[in-house]
Amino acid sequence: GAGVSQSPRYKVTKRGQDVALRCDPISGHVSLYWYRQALGQGPEFLTYFNYEAQQDKSGLPNDRFSAERPEGSISTLTIQRTEQRDSAMYRCASSSRTGSHYGYTFGSGTRLTVV
Amino acid sequence: GESVGLHLPTLSVQEGDNSIINCAYSNSASDYFIWYKQESGKGPQFIIDIRSNMDKRQGQRVTVLLNKTVKHLSLQIAATQPGDSAVYFCAENPNSGNTPLVFGKGTRLSVIA
């Protein structure tokens, strides 16, 4: 597509429910990154993929968070048994090359609210 | 629309004046830096980057300065326009190689028409 697409744009869920956030990167982009952004803060790294391989998941807060990118394109970030502290903007970014020596293109994000 | 940040440092500038936004980074091994602009309701947008072997890089109306001695990065915007109003973030690549960007705290630029 023309840009990085994330869905849903907004998600409200009850505490304890599982949620799946989707990211569709720019066509052909090999690297895909998940960040979380709290109000007033810069994006905080969660995990990233080169092609279908998860390269680094050190930023995932705990084992309720997981991500996959099975075919090296669309990625899903899953949060199990959501808690109120999970409420945030979740942003996906993609890059045409591996490595962080090139800029990322960010999507508009998914605003998750856990009630 | 979504508010990017409610309690950010704010820089207020008159339209037409130059703006300087500063960023301090912590990792002396960082070798690549980017400035992003984030408007309300949107994701961060790439503005300009600089590698550690440079101390200055110019784009259209924007200049990034890098001072590795004091680990300081700045973004200069010439002839600031209302459309420049946004939150600006610096980001660094903390290790040479395939590691994710680390973002700093943002600065809100408010342009007074």
Contacts between the chains, C-beta under 8 A, distances in Angstrom:
chain1	res1	chain2	res2	distance
A	4	B	43	7.5
A	33	B	100	6.0
A	33	B	101	8.0
A	35	B	103	7.8
A	39	B	3	6.8
A	39	B	4	7.6
A	39	B	5	5.9
A	39	B	6	5.9
A	40	B	4	7.9
A	40	B	5	3.8
A	40	B	6	5.7
A	40	B	7	4.9
A	40	B	8	5.5
A	40	B	106	7.4
A	41	B	5	7.3
A	41	B	105	6.7
A	41	B	106	7.4
A	42	B	89	4.7
A	42	B	91	7.4
A	42	B	103	3.2
A	42	B	104	5.6
A	42	B	105	5.9
A	42	B	106	5.7
A	43	B	44	6.7
A	43	B	89	7.6
A	43	B	103	4.9
A	44	B	103	7.3
A	45	B	100	4.6
A	45	B	101	7.5
A	45	B	102	6.9
A	48	B	100	5.5
A	50	B	98	7.3
A	55	B	98	6.8
A	56	B	99	7.4
A	56	B	100	6.6
A	59	B	100	7.6
A	89	B	2	7.3
A	91	B	43	5.8
A	91	B	44	7.7
A	93	B	43	7.6
A	98	B	98	5.7
A	99	B	97	6.6
A	99	B	98	4.6
A	100	B	32	6.6
A	100	B	93	4.2
A	100	B	98	6.9
A	100	B	99	5.8
A	100	B	100	5.9
A	100	B	101	5.1
A	101	B	31	7.8
A	101	B	32	4.9
A	101	B	51	7.5
A	101	B	93	6.3
A	103	B	34	5.7
A	103	B	46	3.9
A	103	B	49	6.1
A	104	B	46	7.2
A	104	B	101	6.8
A	105	B	46	7.2
A	106	B	36	8.0
A	106	B	43	3.2
A	106	B	44	4.9
A	106	B	45	7.3
A	107	B	43	5.5
A	108	B	41	7.3
A	108	B	42	6.0
A	108	B	43	5.3
A	109	B	43	5.8
A	111	B	2	6.7
